[in-house]
Amino acid sequence: MAFALIIPPRGRDSLDPLGGTFASAGSWCRVFPDNRSFHMREKRRMAAAASARSTKASTEPMTSGFALMVDGHIKASFESKDSAFEAGRELKARFPHLQVKIFDAETKRSEAVAGA
């Protein structure tokens, strides 16, 4: 495959941007040889152990207990309702702008935690 670069002539002995000289003032192109090769950079490979997360979120729905939900995302689970509400109140006291709810897995209902 040949490549051509069109360069207008400037004069009989003027230099072109590639460092050579034109053969004559009427020369309009310079053809590069076919033996040029372009080396492509190798793709980076990631180690399988480095890309895998050590802890994964459970994809199964909760069947028992209580969950602390912050802005619609479950952050922690508790066995008793009192401990879940205590953690929710502490979080709401530190960050009042968050939406904190306690989700009951058995009844499938959530209750908002009031700010302190």
Residue pairs with C-beta under 8 A, 6 or more apart in sequence:
1 34
2 31
2 32
2 33
2 34
3 31
3 32
3 36
4 29
4 30
4 31
4 32
5 18
5 29
5 30
5 32
6 28
6 29
7 16
7 17
7 22
7 28
7 29
7 30
8 28
9 22
9 24
9 25
9 26
9 27
9 28
11 25
12 22
12 24
12 25
13 21
14 21
14 22
15 21
16 22
16 30
18 30
20 30
22 30
61 105
62 74
62 77
62 103
62 105
63 105
63 106
64 105
64 106
65 77
65 78
65 79
65 105
66 77
66 78
66 79
66 80
66 81
66 83
66 84
66 102
66 103
66 104
66 105
67 74
67 75
67 76
67 77
67 78
67 84
67 102
67 103
67 105
68 74
68 75
68 76
68 77
68 78
68 84
68 87
68 88
68 91
68 100
68 101
68 102
68 103
69 75
69 100
69 101
69 102
69 103
69 110
70 91
70 98
70 99
70 100
71 98
71 99
72 99
74 103
76 87
78 84
78 87
81 102
81 104
84 102
85 102
85 113
88 100
88 101
88 102
88 113
89 113
89 114
89 116
91 98
91 100
91 113
92 98
92 100
92 113
92 114
92 115
92 116
93 115
93 116
96 115
99 112
100 112
100 113
101 110
101 111
101 112
101 113
102 110
102 111
102 113
103 109
103 110
104 110
104 111
